[in-house]
Amino acid sequence: MIMKQAANAYFTKDTRMNIRLSGADLEILKRLAAKEGLAYQSFISSVLHKYASGQTRFSP
């Protein structure tokens, strides 16, 4: 039960965010999300989480 509570606390999304993207970037993100079988909002959230937590790095 403690693990379930910890998971819920970790994955709870409690903050809204609005961002502006180019239409071309959004279409690319939607395509990538579809390949992963995710809704594009969930995909973008996952990408941001991985970057923020250090699981992935930006490479220019």
PyMOL commands that set and color helices and strands:
alter all, ss='L'
color gray80, all
select helices_A, chain A and resi 2-11+23-36+40-52
alter helices_A, ss='H'
color red, helices_A
deselect
rebuild
show_as cartoon
